[in-house]
Amino acid sequence: MPISAQQIVADALAIAKCPGFVSLGGRCLNLVLQDLVMHRNLKVNLVSTTIPVIANSNGPFNLEPDYLR
């Protein structure tokens, strides 16, 4: 059963015994998720994609929204 981000933050705040820090908990969750994406080479983040490149062109190219540069 997947749980939502709100449930993760609510559980973390309950464990930490600080239920009033909802916005800070959400920011911390986003920071952890950003760290996982940007600095850890997790296989779930690695995807392959085909980029059509026209000869003698230098872009810009349309990339997927989750493409990490």
HTML snippet that shows the backbone in 3Dmol.js (N, CA, C, O; Angstrom):
<script src="https://3Dmol.org/build/3Dmol-min.js"></script>
<div id="view" style="width:600px;height:400px;position:relative"></div>
<script>
const pdb = `
ATOM      1  N   MET A   1       0.843  -1.172   0.000  1.00  0.00           N
ATOM      2  CA  MET A   1       0.000   0.000   0.000  1.00  0.00           C
ATOM      3  C   MET A   1       0.895   1.245   0.000  1.00  0.00           C
ATOM      4  O   MET A   1       1.609   1.481   0.974  1.00  0.00           O
ATOM      5  N   PRO A   2       0.870   2.040  -1.066  1.00  0.00           N
ATOM      6  CA  PRO A   2       1.676   3.263  -1.079  1.00  0.00           C
ATOM      7  C   PRO A   2       1.105   4.310  -0.130  1.00  0.00           C
ATOM      8  O   PRO A   2      -0.108   4.408   0.055  1.00  0.00           O
ATOM      9  N   ILE A   3       1.991   5.076   0.458  1.00  0.00           N
ATOM     10  CA  ILE A   3       1.549   6.156   1.343  1.00  0.00           C
ATOM     11  C   ILE A   3       1.925   7.495   0.708  1.00  0.00           C
ATOM     12  O   ILE A   3       2.855   7.579  -0.095  1.00  0.00           O
ATOM     13  N   SER A   4       1.199   8.514   1.076  1.00  0.00           N
ATOM     14  CA  SER A   4       1.410   9.832   0.479  1.00  0.00           C
ATOM     15  C   SER A   4       2.503  10.593   1.227  1.00  0.00           C
ATOM     16  O   SER A   4       2.925  10.203   2.315  1.00  0.00           O
ATOM     17  N   ALA A   5       2.943  11.677   0.618  1.00  0.00           N
ATOM     18  CA  ALA A   5       3.950  12.527   1.257  1.00  0.00           C
ATOM     19  C   ALA A   5       3.414  13.109   2.560  1.00  0.00           C
ATOM     20  O   ALA A   5       4.153  13.250   3.534  1.00  0.00           O
ATOM     21  N   GLN A   6       2.124  13.448   2.575  1.00  0.00           N
ATOM     22  CA  GLN A   6       1.528  13.992   3.795  1.00  0.00           C
ATOM     23  C   GLN A   6       1.587  12.979   4.931  1.00  0.00           C
ATOM     24  O   GLN A   6       1.840  13.341   6.080  1.00  0.00           O
ATOM     25  N   GLN A   7       1.351  11.702   4.607  1.00  0.00           N
ATOM     26  CA  GLN A   7       1.400  10.668   5.636  1.00  0.00           C
ATOM     27  C   GLN A   7       2.826  10.456   6.135  1.00  0.00           C
ATOM     28  O   GLN A   7       3.039  10.235   7.327  1.00  0.00           O
ATOM     29  N   ILE A   8       3.800  10.520   5.234  1.00  0.00           N
ATOM     30  CA  ILE A   8       5.199  10.368   5.640  1.00  0.00           C
ATOM     31  C   ILE A   8       5.591  11.488   6.591  1.00  0.00           C
ATOM     32  O   ILE A   8       6.201  11.244   7.632  1.00  0.00           O
ATOM     33  N   VAL A   9       5.238  12.718   6.230  1.00  0.00           N
ATOM     34  CA  VAL A   9       5.574  13.865   7.082  1.00  0.00           C
ATOM     35  C   VAL A   9       4.838  13.782   8.412  1.00  0.00           C
ATOM     36  O   VAL A   9       5.429  14.042   9.460  1.00  0.00           O
ATOM     37  N   ALA A  10       3.560  13.425   8.386  1.00  0.00           N
ATOM     38  CA  ALA A  10       2.788  13.321   9.627  1.00  0.00           C
ATOM     39  C   ALA A  10       3.374  12.258  10.551  1.00  0.00           C
ATOM     40  O   ALA A  10       3.463  12.476  11.759  1.00  0.00           O
ATOM     41  N   ASP A  11       3.775  11.112  10.001  1.00  0.00           N
ATOM     42  CA  ASP A  11       4.384  10.062  10.816  1.00  0.00           C
ATOM     43  C   ASP A  11       5.722  10.511  11.390  1.00  0.00           C
ATOM     44  O   ASP A  11       6.015  10.255  12.558  1.00  0.00           O
ATOM     45  N   ALA A  12       6.537  11.184  10.572  1.00  0.00           N
ATOM     46  CA  ALA A  12       7.834  11.662  11.053  1.00  0.00           C
ATOM     47  C   ALA A  12       7.659  12.691  12.163  1.00  0.00           C
ATOM     48  O   ALA A  12       8.402  12.681  13.144  1.00  0.00           O
ATOM     49  N   LEU A  13       6.679  13.578  12.009  1.00  0.00           N
ATOM     50  CA  LEU A  13       6.435  14.584  13.045  1.00  0.00           C
ATOM     51  C   LEU A  13       5.898  13.949  14.321  1.00  0.00           C
ATOM     52  O   LEU A  13       6.208  14.408  15.420  1.00  0.00           O
ATOM     53  N   ALA A  14       5.096  12.898  14.185  1.00  0.00           N
ATOM     54  CA  ALA A  14       4.594  12.203  15.372  1.00  0.00           C
ATOM     55  C   ALA A  14       5.730  11.496  16.104  1.00  0.00           C
ATOM     56  O   ALA A  14       5.780  11.511  17.334  1.00  0.00           O
ATOM     57  N   ILE A  15       6.641  10.876  15.353  1.00  0.00           N
ATOM     58  CA  ILE A  15       7.782  10.202  15.978  1.00  0.00           C
ATOM     59  C   ILE A  15       8.686  11.218  16.668  1.00  0.00           C
ATOM     60  O   ILE A  15       9.201  10.962  17.756  1.00  0.00           O
ATOM     61  N   ALA A  16       8.876  12.381  16.025  1.00  0.00           N
ATOM     62  CA  ALA A  16       9.729  13.427  16.601  1.00  0.00           C
ATOM     63  C   ALA A  16       9.020  14.225  17.689  1.00  0.00           C
ATOM     64  O   ALA A  16       9.639  15.066  18.342  1.00  0.00           O
ATOM     65  N   LYS A  17       7.734  13.971  17.890  1.00  0.00           N
ATOM     66  CA  LYS A  17       6.916  14.651  18.899  1.00  0.00           C
ATOM     67  C   LYS A  17       6.895  16.168  18.697  1.00  0.00           C
ATOM     68  O   LYS A  17       7.038  16.939  19.646  1.00  0.00           O
ATOM     69  N   CYS A  18       6.714  16.574  17.446  1.00  0.00           N
ATOM     70  CA  CYS A  18       6.590  18.011  17.135  1.00  0.00           C
ATOM     71  C   CYS A  18       5.531  18.187  16.052  1.00  0.00           C
ATOM     72  O   CYS A  18       5.866  18.485  14.905  1.00  0.00           O
ATOM     73  N   PRO A  19       4.247  18.006  16.405  1.00  0.00           N
ATOM     74  CA  PRO A  19       3.184  18.018  15.401  1.00  0.00           C
ATOM     75  C   PRO A  19       2.940  19.366  14.735  1.00  0.00           C
ATOM     76  O   PRO A  19       2.266  19.407  13.706  1.00  0.00           O
ATOM     77  N   GLY A  20       3.448  20.462  15.266  1.00  0.00           N
ATOM     78  CA  GLY A  20       3.173  21.771  14.688  1.00  0.00           C
ATOM     79  C   GLY A  20       4.115  22.184  13.568  1.00  0.00           C
ATOM     80  O   GLY A  20       3.946  23.264  13.000  1.00  0.00           O
ATOM     81  N   PHE A  21       5.091  21.369  13.236  1.00  0.00           N
ATOM     82  CA  PHE A  21       6.105  21.746  12.261  1.00  0.00           C
ATOM     83  C   PHE A  21       5.830  21.139  10.888  1.00  0.00           C
ATOM     84  O   PHE A  21       6.728  20.572  10.267  1.00  0.00           O
ATOM     85  N   VAL A  22       4.599  21.258  10.418  1.00  0.00           N
ATOM     86  CA  VAL A  22       4.201  20.612   9.167  1.00  0.00           C
ATOM     87  C   VAL A  22       4.953  21.197   7.977  1.00  0.00           C
ATOM     88  O   VAL A  22       5.447  20.441   7.141  1.00  0.00           O
ATOM     89  N   SER A  23       5.053  22.513   7.877  1.00  0.00           N
ATOM     90  CA  SER A  23       5.729  23.104   6.716  1.00  0.00           C
ATOM     91  C   SER A  23       7.215  22.768   6.719  1.00  0.00           C
ATOM     92  O   SER A  23       7.788  22.501   5.663  1.00  0.00           O
ATOM     93  N   LEU A  24       7.846  22.776   7.890  1.00  0.00           N
ATOM     94  CA  LEU A  24       9.254  22.405   7.977  1.00  0.00           C
ATOM     95  C   LEU A  24       9.442  20.932   7.632  1.00  0.00           C
ATOM     96  O   LEU A  24      10.416  20.572   6.971  1.00  0.00           O
ATOM     97  N   GLY A  25       8.529  20.083   8.068  1.00  0.00           N
ATOM     98  CA  GLY A  25       8.602  18.665   7.736  1.00  0.00           C
ATOM     99  C   GLY A  25       8.496  18.427   6.241  1.00  0.00           C
ATOM    100  O   GLY A  25       9.208  17.587   5.690  1.00  0.00           O
ATOM    101  N   GLY A  26       7.612  19.161   5.585  1.00  0.00           N
ATOM    102  CA  GLY A  26       7.476  19.040   4.131  1.00  0.00           C
ATOM    103  C   GLY A  26       8.725  19.496   3.406  1.00  0.00           C
ATOM    104  O   GLY A  26       9.143  18.873   2.431  1.00  0.00           O
ATOM    105  N   ARG A  27       9.328  20.591   3.880  1.00  0.00           N
ATOM    106  CA  ARG A  27      10.572  21.072   3.261  1.00  0.00           C
ATOM    107  C   ARG A  27      11.697  20.069   3.455  1.00  0.00           C
ATOM    108  O   ARG A  27      12.485  19.834   2.539  1.00  0.00           O
ATOM    109  N   CYS A  28      11.778  19.476   4.640  1.00  0.00           N
ATOM    110  CA  CYS A  28      12.820  18.480   4.901  1.00  0.00           C
ATOM    111  C   CYS A  28      12.640  17.250   4.020  1.00  0.00           C
ATOM    112  O   CYS A  28      13.621  16.691   3.529  1.00  0.00           O
ATOM    113  N   LEU A  29      11.403  16.827   3.815  1.00  0.00           N
ATOM    114  CA  LEU A  29      11.145  15.697   2.927  1.00  0.00           C
ATOM    115  C   LEU A  29      11.599  16.030   1.511  1.00  0.00           C
ATOM    116  O   LEU A  29      12.226  15.199   0.855  1.00  0.00           O
ATOM    117  N   ASN A  30      11.293  17.230   1.032  1.00  0.00           N
ATOM    118  CA  ASN A  30      11.723  17.633  -0.303  1.00  0.00           C
ATOM    119  C   ASN A  30      13.239  17.693  -0.412  1.00  0.00           C
ATOM    120  O   ASN A  30      13.796  17.335  -1.450  1.00  0.00           O
ATOM    121  N   LEU A  31      13.919  18.141   0.648  1.00  0.00           N
ATOM    122  CA  LEU A  31      15.380  18.177   0.627  1.00  0.00           C
ATOM    123  C   LEU A  31      15.970  16.775   0.550  1.00  0.00           C
ATOM    124  O   LEU A  31      16.929  16.541  -0.186  1.00  0.00           O
ATOM    125  N   VAL A  32      15.402  15.849   1.303  1.00  0.00           N
ATOM    126  CA  VAL A  32      15.888  14.469   1.271  1.00  0.00           C
ATOM    127  C   VAL A  32      15.656  13.856  -0.106  1.00  0.00           C
ATOM    128  O   VAL A  32      16.540  13.187  -0.643  1.00  0.00           O
ATOM    129  N   LEU A  33      14.478  14.078  -0.681  1.00  0.00           N
ATOM    130  CA  LEU A  33      14.192  13.540  -2.009  1.00  0.00           C
ATOM    131  C   LEU A  33      15.105  14.157  -3.061  1.00  0.00           C
ATOM    132  O   LEU A  33      15.569  13.457  -3.962  1.00  0.00           O
ATOM    133  N   GLN A  34      15.368  15.456  -2.961  1.00  0.00           N
ATOM    134  CA  GLN A  34      16.271  16.112  -3.903  1.00  0.00           C
ATOM    135  C   GLN A  34      17.684  15.551  -3.767  1.00  0.00           C
ATOM    136  O   GLN A  34      18.368  15.354  -4.771  1.00  0.00           O
ATOM    137  N   ASP A  35      18.130  15.291  -2.535  1.00  0.00           N
ATOM    138  CA  ASP A  35      19.448  14.703  -2.322  1.00  0.00           C
ATOM    139  C   ASP A  35      19.531  13.315  -2.941  1.00  0.00           C
ATOM    140  O   ASP A  35      20.543  12.966  -3.548  1.00  0.00           O
ATOM    141  N   LEU A  36      18.479  12.525  -2.793  1.00  0.00           N
ATOM    142  CA  LEU A  36      18.473  11.190  -3.384  1.00  0.00           C
ATOM    143  C   LEU A  36      18.579  11.249  -4.902  1.00  0.00           C
ATOM    144  O   LEU A  36      19.259  10.425  -5.513  1.00  0.00           O
ATOM    145  N   VAL A  37      17.913  12.216  -5.505  1.00  0.00           N
ATOM    146  CA  VAL A  37      17.923  12.320  -6.966  1.00  0.00           C
ATOM    147  C   VAL A  37      19.248  12.878  -7.477  1.00  0.00           C
ATOM    148  O   VAL A  37      19.806  12.360  -8.444  1.00  0.00           O
ATOM    149  N   MET A  38      19.752  13.927  -6.839  1.00  0.00           N
ATOM    150  CA  MET A  38      20.906  14.639  -7.382  1.00  0.00           C
ATOM    151  C   MET A  38      22.255  14.029  -7.006  1.00  0.00           C
ATOM    152  O   MET A  38      23.203  14.136  -7.783  1.00  0.00           O
ATOM    153  N   HIS A  39      22.369  13.395  -5.840  1.00  0.00           N
ATOM    154  CA  HIS A  39      23.685  12.969  -5.366  1.00  0.00           C
ATOM    155  C   HIS A  39      23.849  11.463  -5.203  1.00  0.00           C
ATOM    156  O   HIS A  39      24.972  10.998  -5.003  1.00  0.00           O
ATOM    157  N   ARG A  40      22.812  10.711  -5.278  1.00  0.00           N
ATOM    158  CA  ARG A  40      22.905   9.255  -5.133  1.00  0.00           C
ATOM    159  C   ARG A  40      22.586   8.625  -6.482  1.00  0.00           C
ATOM    160  O   ARG A  40      21.628   9.023  -7.144  1.00  0.00           O
ATOM    161  N   ASN A  41      23.364   7.668  -6.879  1.00  0.00           N
ATOM    162  CA  ASN A  41      23.147   7.005  -8.162  1.00  0.00           C
ATOM    163  C   ASN A  41      22.229   5.801  -7.976  1.00  0.00           C
ATOM    164  O   ASN A  41      22.668   4.654  -8.061  1.00  0.00           O
ATOM    165  N   LEU A  42      20.971   6.071  -7.725  1.00  0.00           N
ATOM    166  CA  LEU A  42      19.997   5.005  -7.540  1.00  0.00           C
ATOM    167  C   LEU A  42      19.529   4.509  -8.900  1.00  0.00           C
ATOM    168  O   LEU A  42      19.295   5.304  -9.811  1.00  0.00           O
ATOM    169  N   LYS A  43      19.394   3.205  -9.036  1.00  0.00           N
ATOM    170  CA  LYS A  43      18.980   2.641 -10.315  1.00  0.00           C
ATOM    171  C   LYS A  43      17.597   3.111 -10.737  1.00  0.00           C
ATOM    172  O   LYS A  43      17.309   3.189 -11.931  1.00  0.00           O
ATOM    173  N   VAL A  44      16.740   3.423  -9.777  1.00  0.00           N
ATOM    174  CA  VAL A  44      15.392   3.873 -10.110  1.00  0.00           C
ATOM    175  C   VAL A  44      15.433   5.231 -10.807  1.00  0.00           C
ATOM    176  O   VAL A  44      14.512   5.562 -11.553  1.00  0.00           O
ATOM    177  N   ASN A  45      16.479   6.023 -10.579  1.00  0.00           N
ATOM    178  CA  ASN A  45      16.593   7.336 -11.204  1.00  0.00           C
ATOM    179  C   ASN A  45      17.237   7.282 -12.578  1.00  0.00           C
ATOM    180  O   ASN A  45      17.160   8.247 -13.339  1.00  0.00           O
ATOM    181  N   LEU A  46      17.874   6.160 -12.903  1.00  0.00           N
ATOM    182  CA  LEU A  46      18.565   6.054 -14.177  1.00  0.00           C
ATOM    183  C   LEU A  46      17.594   5.569 -15.246  1.00  0.00           C
ATOM    184  O   LEU A  46      17.033   4.479 -15.137  1.00  0.00           O
ATOM    185  N   VAL A  47      17.404   6.367 -16.259  1.00  0.00           N
ATOM    186  CA  VAL A  47      16.539   5.992 -17.373  1.00  0.00           C
ATOM    187  C   VAL A  47      17.286   6.278 -18.664  1.00  0.00           C
ATOM    188  O   VAL A  47      18.166   7.137 -18.707  1.00  0.00           O
ATOM    189  N   SER A  48      16.935   5.563 -19.698  1.00  0.00           N
ATOM    190  CA  SER A  48      17.505   5.851 -21.009  1.00  0.00           C
ATOM    191  C   SER A  48      16.408   6.416 -21.895  1.00  0.00           C
ATOM    192  O   SER A  48      15.246   6.022 -21.804  1.00  0.00           O
ATOM    193  N   THR A  49      16.795   7.328 -22.734  1.00  0.00           N
ATOM    194  CA  THR A  49      15.836   7.976 -23.610  1.00  0.00           C
ATOM    195  C   THR A  49      16.487   8.218 -24.959  1.00  0.00           C
ATOM    196  O   THR A  49      17.711   8.300 -25.066  1.00  0.00           O
ATOM    197  N   THR A  50      15.676   8.329 -25.964  1.00  0.00           N
ATOM    198  CA  THR A  50      16.161   8.619 -27.303  1.00  0.00           C
ATOM    199  C   THR A  50      15.923  10.094 -27.593  1.00  0.00           C
ATOM    200  O   THR A  50      14.808  10.596 -27.450  1.00  0.00           O
ATOM    201  N   ILE A  51      16.972  10.774 -27.997  1.00  0.00           N
ATOM    202  CA  ILE A  51      16.872  12.195 -28.333  1.00  0.00           C
ATOM    203  C   ILE A  51      17.126  12.336 -29.830  1.00  0.00           C
ATOM    204  O   ILE A  51      18.231  12.056 -30.297  1.00  0.00           O
ATOM    205  N   PRO A  52      16.127  12.763 -30.582  1.00  0.00           N
ATOM    206  CA  PRO A  52      16.358  12.952 -32.021  1.00  0.00           C
ATOM    207  C   PRO A  52      17.208  14.201 -32.266  1.00  0.00           C
ATOM    208  O   PRO A  52      16.821  15.313 -31.907  1.00  0.00           O
ATOM    209  N   VAL A  53      18.355  13.996 -32.875  1.00  0.00           N
ATOM    210  CA  VAL A  53      19.273  15.096 -33.148  1.00  0.00           C
ATOM    211  C   VAL A  53      19.368  15.279 -34.655  1.00  0.00           C
ATOM    212  O   VAL A  53      19.671  14.339 -35.390  1.00  0.00           O
ATOM    213  N   ILE A  54      19.110  16.484 -35.099  1.00  0.00           N
ATOM    214  CA  ILE A  54      19.199  16.810 -36.517  1.00  0.00           C
ATOM    215  C   ILE A  54      20.649  17.149 -36.829  1.00  0.00           C
ATOM    216  O   ILE A  54      21.309  17.842 -36.055  1.00  0.00           O
ATOM    217  N   ALA A  55      21.148  16.661 -37.965  1.00  0.00           N
ATOM    218  CA  ALA A  55      22.536  16.903 -38.347  1.00  0.00           C
ATOM    219  C   ALA A  55      22.816  18.402 -38.425  1.00  0.00           C
ATOM    220  O   ALA A  55      21.979  19.182 -38.880  1.00  0.00           O
ATOM    221  N   ASN A  56      23.996  18.784 -37.978  1.00  0.00           N
ATOM    222  CA  ASN A  56      24.479  20.172 -37.994  1.00  0.00           C
ATOM    223  C   ASN A  56      23.610  21.112 -37.157  1.00  0.00           C
ATOM    224  O   ASN A  56      23.484  22.291 -37.488  1.00  0.00           O
ATOM    225  N   SER A  57      23.021  20.613 -36.099  1.00  0.00           N
ATOM    226  CA  SER A  57      22.251  21.479 -35.205  1.00  0.00           C
ATOM    227  C   SER A  57      22.859  21.396 -33.810  1.00  0.00           C
ATOM    228  O   SER A  57      23.489  20.402 -33.450  1.00  0.00           O
ATOM    229  N   ASN A  58      22.661  22.443 -33.043  1.00  0.00           N
ATOM    230  CA  ASN A  58      23.212  22.446 -31.690  1.00  0.00           C
ATOM    231  C   ASN A  58      22.152  22.724 -30.634  1.00  0.00           C
ATOM    232  O   ASN A  58      22.480  23.175 -29.537  1.00  0.00           O
ATOM    233  N   GLY A  59      20.890  22.462 -30.946  1.00  0.00           N
ATOM    234  CA  GLY A  59      19.834  22.570 -29.952  1.00  0.00           C
ATOM    235  C   GLY A  59      19.070  23.861 -30.067  1.00  0.00           C
ATOM    236  O   GLY A  59      19.267  24.605 -31.027  1.00  0.00           O
ATOM    237  N   PRO A  60      18.226  24.143 -29.146  1.00  0.00           N
ATOM    238  CA  PRO A  60      17.909  23.360 -27.949  1.00  0.00           C
ATOM    239  C   PRO A  60      17.075  22.126 -28.294  1.00  0.00           C
ATOM    240  O   PRO A  60      16.356  22.106 -29.292  1.00  0.00           O
ATOM    241  N   PHE A  61      17.182  21.119 -27.467  1.00  0.00           N
ATOM    242  CA  PHE A  61      16.471  19.867 -27.669  1.00  0.00           C
ATOM    243  C   PHE A  61      15.377  19.728 -26.618  1.00  0.00           C
ATOM    244  O   PHE A  61      15.567  20.121 -25.467  1.00  0.00           O
ATOM    245  N   ASN A  62      14.249  19.177 -27.004  1.00  0.00           N
ATOM    246  CA  ASN A  62      13.152  18.918 -26.066  1.00  0.00           C
ATOM    247  C   ASN A  62      13.465  17.651 -25.284  1.00  0.00           C
ATOM    248  O   ASN A  62      13.558  16.564 -25.854  1.00  0.00           O
ATOM    249  N   LEU A  63      13.626  17.801 -23.977  1.00  0.00           N
ATOM    250  CA  LEU A  63      13.942  16.670 -23.113  1.00  0.00           C
ATOM    251  C   LEU A  63      12.771  16.389 -22.190  1.00  0.00           C
ATOM    252  O   LEU A  63      11.889  17.227 -22.001  1.00  0.00           O
ATOM    253  N   GLU A  64      12.779  15.190 -21.619  1.00  0.00           N
ATOM    254  CA  GLU A  64      11.719  14.808 -20.689  1.00  0.00           C
ATOM    255  C   GLU A  64      11.782  15.698 -19.448  1.00  0.00           C
ATOM    256  O   GLU A  64      12.855  16.176 -19.082  1.00  0.00           O
ATOM    257  N   PRO A  65      10.634  15.924 -18.799  1.00  0.00           N
ATOM    258  CA  PRO A  65      10.626  16.812 -17.621  1.00  0.00           C
ATOM    259  C   PRO A  65      11.498  16.316 -16.474  1.00  0.00           C
ATOM    260  O   PRO A  65      11.993  17.128 -15.693  1.00  0.00           O
ATOM    261  N   ASP A  66      11.699  15.001 -16.352  1.00  0.00           N
ATOM    262  CA  ASP A  66      12.506  14.482 -15.247  1.00  0.00           C
ATOM    263  C   ASP A  66      13.965  14.255 -15.642  1.00  0.00           C
ATOM    264  O   ASP A  66      14.708  13.603 -14.908  1.00  0.00           O
ATOM    265  N   TYR A  67      14.379  14.783 -16.789  1.00  0.00           N
ATOM    266  CA  TYR A  67      15.760  14.617 -17.238  1.00  0.00           C
ATOM    267  C   TYR A  67      16.679  15.458 -16.369  1.00  0.00           C
ATOM    268  O   TYR A  67      16.474  16.663 -16.221  1.00  0.00           O
ATOM    269  N   LEU A  68      17.692  14.823 -15.795  1.00  0.00           N
ATOM    270  CA  LEU A  68      18.645  15.530 -14.941  1.00  0.00           C
ATOM    271  C   LEU A  68      19.862  15.904 -15.767  1.00  0.00           C
ATOM    272  O   LEU A  68      20.484  15.051 -16.400  1.00  0.00           O
ATOM    273  N   ARG A  69      20.191  17.170 -15.755  1.00  0.00           N
ATOM    274  CA  ARG A  69      21.340  17.626 -16.551  1.00  0.00           C
ATOM    275  C   ARG A  69      22.593  17.591 -15.732  1.00  0.00           C
ATOM    276  O   ARG A  69      23.665  17.939 -16.228  1.00  0.00           O
TER     277      ARG A  69
END
`;
const viewer = $3Dmol.createViewer("view");
viewer.addModel(pdb, "pdb");
viewer.setStyle({}, {cartoon: {color: "spectrum"}});
viewer.zoomTo();
viewer.render();
</script>
